[in-house]
Amino acid sequence: MSMTVFSRLNAVLIKAASGMTAAAMAVIAVVIPYEVFGRYVLGDMPVWSGEAATYALVWASMMGSAVGLRKGYQVSLKILMDKLPKTLFLVATGGMYAGMLAFLVLMTYFGMRQTVVNMRQLSTAIGIPMGLPYLALPAGFMLMLLITVEQCWTFFHSESKGD
């Protein structure tokens, strides 16, 4: 697969993740006020609302993290990195990418294991398999992994051309 196709795939996935983030935030924006209204006005809180808001928050966090990574919203020490000599800059950047790739591979792997283990357990209020909320972890980390691979490739490919 060429890098152009890979970049397009990542762009489609990021667009989907952005939509999922917006949808999850919309769920939170509707469910929390409904829960507060039920508790204080009606005197009866719906049992499913807390779980729904929590699971929506998990999905919004993981998908939003991937979108933020793609847009460059992560914390960095750019002012320090720009002062490094070119060789040291390349070594530090390579180390950063290696660390991120290793971390994201491990988190994707263990997130999948946790998802599979929790598929047999049902949530207490909604009754869905707990693997569905847990699926946000490997999905988000896998998306971040794909983005990091693309960024790493782009960075070192442009560096090898002298950019």
Buried (B, 14 or more C-beta within 10 A) or exposed (E): EEEEEBBEEBEEBBEBBBEBBBBBBEBBEBBBEBBEEBEEEEEEBBEBBBBBBBBBBBBBBBBBBBBBBBEEEEEEEEEEEEEEEEEEBBEBBBEBBEEBBEBBBEBBEEBBEBBEEBEEEEBEBBEBBBBBBBBBBBBBBBBBBBBBBBBBBEBBEEBEEEE
